[in-house]
Amino acid sequence: MRHPYTQVIRYRIVLDRAEDQTFVARCLELPGPSARALSVDAAVAALRESLVSEVTALASRGDAPTALRDSEGRLAAWMRDLELLPQRGPAALVTVEKPLPSALHAIAQWTIDRYRMVLEEDEVEGFVATSPEMPELAGYGLTASQAAMDLRERLEDRAFHILNDNRTPPEPIQDVEARQRRTVLTQRPAMALAA
């Protein structure tokens, strides 16, 4: 068995942006603990600190989960030799006047601010960041913040091109989950009345 910290740095971290613009970090392998901080690096460090104590306890019972990379491979490893081409095709016929590029960039940035990021540390190259909303993109950096910033730049560029082609970028998963929770909560009183 690896040392608990060595095991923890192999786990994948899910990073969401909260309403108050802080970052919330969770672990895919151990979904219970979470950490909130003003920066990506601080959220990752706080989460790992809480995970080490939990993995230590789980390892003593032989229940520490293995890293997803051991069964699924490293995050974005398949993309290393891939060249992404810009999306092309006929733009939809729209009678509405297209916003200025600066407005499209603002819309793209606002949209991707809510995108979820998944971080994984690579022992050799630093961090890799991907987003389930646009899994074809990846960001790289020596720190979690650098990988998240690199991914954000790529996401914003892709969202801008999608908007510029008169299409809609993917909806943030956080928004979909929030809408589903609201739907469940509004259906509960109706179900209680029917019973």
Backbone hydrogen bonds, N-H to C=O, Kabsch-Sander energy under -0.5 kcal/mol:
donor,donor_aa,acceptor,acceptor_aa,energy
7,Q,3,H,-2.2
8,V,4,P,-2.7
9,I,5,Y,-2.3
10,R,7,Q,-1.3
11,Y,8,V,-1.6
13,I,119,L,-3.0
14,V,26,R,-3.2
15,L,13,I,-0.5
15,L,117,M,-4.2
16,D,14,V,-0.5
16,D,24,V,-2.6
18,A,16,D,-0.6
18,A,22,T,-2.7
21,Q,18,A,-2.0
23,F,37,A,-3.3
24,V,16,D,-2.9
25,A,23,F,-0.5
25,A,35,A,-3.2
26,R,14,V,-2.3
27,C,30,L,-0.6
27,C,33,P,-0.7
28,L,12,R,-2.3
35,A,25,A,-2.0
37,A,23,F,-2.1
43,A,39,S,-2.1
44,V,40,V,-2.5
45,A,41,D,-2.6
46,A,42,A,-2.4
47,L,43,A,-2.2
48,R,44,V,-2.6
49,E,45,A,-2.1
50,S,46,A,-1.8
51,L,47,L,-2.3
52,V,48,R,-2.2
53,S,49,E,-1.1
54,E,50,S,-1.4
55,V,51,L,-3.3
56,T,52,V,-2.2
57,A,53,S,-1.8
58,L,54,E,-2.5
59,A,55,V,-3.0
60,S,56,T,-1.5
61,R,57,A,-0.7
61,R,58,L,-0.8
62,G,58,L,-0.5
62,G,59,A,-0.9
63,D,58,L,-3.1
70,D,67,A,-1.7
71,S,67,A,-0.6
71,S,68,L,-1.1
72,E,68,L,-3.5
73,G,69,R,-1.4
77,A,74,R,-1.7
79,M,76,A,-1.3
80,R,77,A,-1.1
82,L,79,M,-1.9
84,L,82,L,-0.6
92,A,165,D,-0.8
94,V,92,A,-0.7
103,A,100,L,-0.6
104,L,100,L,-2.2
105,H,101,P,-2.6
106,A,102,S,-1.9
107,I,103,A,-2.4
108,A,104,L,-2.7
109,Q,105,H,-2.7
110,W,106,A,-2.5
111,T,107,I,-2.3
112,I,108,A,-2.6
113,D,109,Q,-1.5
114,R,111,T,-1.3
115,Y,112,I,-1.4
117,M,15,L,-2.7
118,V,130,T,-3.1
119,L,13,I,-3.6
119,L,117,M,-0.5
120,E,128,V,-2.1
121,E,9,I,-0.6
122,D,126,G,-5.2
123,E,121,E,-0.5
126,G,122,D,-2.0
127,F,141,G,-4.0
128,V,120,E,-2.5
129,A,139,G,-2.7
130,T,118,V,-2.2
131,S,137,L,-0.6
134,M,131,S,-0.6
137,L,134,M,-1.9
139,G,129,A,-2.9
141,G,127,F,-1.8
147,A,143,T,-2.1
148,A,144,A,-2.6
149,M,145,S,-2.7
150,D,146,Q,-2.4
151,L,147,A,-2.4
152,R,148,A,-2.7
153,E,149,M,-2.2
154,R,150,D,-1.9
155,L,151,L,-3.1
156,E,152,R,-2.9
157,D,153,E,-2.2
158,R,154,R,-2.4
159,A,155,L,-3.1
160,F,156,E,-2.6
161,H,157,D,-2.1
162,I,158,R,-2.3
163,L,159,A,-2.6
164,N,160,F,-2.8
165,D,161,H,-1.4
166,N,163,L,-1.9
167,R,162,I,-2.1
174,Q,114,R,-0.5
175,D,172,P,-0.6
176,V,172,P,-1.7
177,E,173,I,-2.9
178,A,174,Q,-2.3
179,R,175,D,-2.3
180,Q,176,V,-2.2
181,R,177,E,-2.2
182,R,178,A,-2.3
183,T,179,R,-2.3
184,V,180,Q,-2.2
185,L,181,R,-2.5
186,T,182,R,-2.4
187,Q,183,T,-1.6
188,R,184,V,-1.4
190,A,186,T,-0.7
191,M,187,Q,-2.2
192,A,188,R,-2.3
193,L,189,P,-2.2
194,A,190,A,-1.7
195,A,191,M,-1.3
